[in-house]
Amino acid sequence: MIQIAVFSDVHGNLPALNSVLEDIEKRGIRQKFCLGDLVDFAPWGNEVTEKIKELNIPCLMGNHDERIAFDIPVVPLSKHTEEETLARFVAIDHSKKHITESNKKFLSELPFHLKLNYKIGKKHWNIQLMHASLSSNDTYLYKSESDEVFIKMLEESKSDIIVMGHTHLSFKKQFDNNSWAVNCGSVGRSKEENRLASYVILTLDEEKIIPEIIQLSYPLDETVLKILESEIPDYYASFLRNQNVLIL
């Protein structure tokens, strides 16, 4: 049996990342992978990036990592309210101002996808890791998506399971051929009502893969206080507290 931990979308929230890593460590899981979006919206973008580097955790390039690494202009999204649009501009600009050159370089060199193959007995398991989709880091795939969309991705990637993040909403869907589509949720900026830090554990044996979504509390007040003390808009503190913020 092999266990793998996959997490995503830390978004500069170091207390949340520490809680997830501590939980993974307590469970004795040594294989860890990150699906990207280390920066933006909480003030520890550099510290989060340094921790991923220090622990040598394989990490993908999320859309926010790409934006900070290459100074890509922020484009308003139609799904955002005017309040969130204004806050988003300020928060991302904060990351661009404070990211170190070495961390910016690290983000610029992250891979887009990662394909894993584990052999257990006579069985080879193929695991496709991606931030959002196979072709884009800006695609939003939710649980409500038709099964055909995920099955096509499984076929295209020739994998038994696809694991993604990006939407900040965790889910798992199993298909007839014992294949899976899983979203591991968000470590640092969950859009789920409970606002808990989320990640997934994949348990592999010779017969099957079992994904388990783990959700943890973390020192949220510490993150909220640091946001309020920083130049990051208070909008993101209210978001984490789930206070009168529209979830999109």
Sequence and secondary structure as in RCSB ss.txt:
>XXXX:A:sequence
MIQIAVFSDVHGNLPALNSVLEDIEKRGIRQKFCLGDLVDFAPWGNEVTEKIKELNIPCLMGNHDERIAFDIPVV
PLSKHTEEETLARFVAIDHSKKHITESNKKFLSELPFHLKLNYKIGKKHWNIQLMHASLSSNDTYLYKSESDEVF
IKMLEESKSDIIVMGHTHLSFKKQFDNNSWAVNCGSVGRSKEENRLASYVILTLDEEKIIPEIIQLSYPLDETVL
KILESEIPDYYASFLRNQNVLIL
>XXXX:A:secstr
 EEEEEE   TT HHHHHHHHHHHHHTT  EEEE S   SSSS HHHHHHHHHHTT  B   HHHHHHHTT    
  TTS HHHHHHHHHHHHHHHHH  HHHHHHHHT  SEEEEEEEETTEEEEEEEESS SS SS    TTS HHHH
HHHHHHHT SEEEE SSS  EEEE TTS EEEE   SSS  STT  EEEEEEEE SS EEEEEEEE   HHHHHH
HHHHSSS THHHHHHTT S    
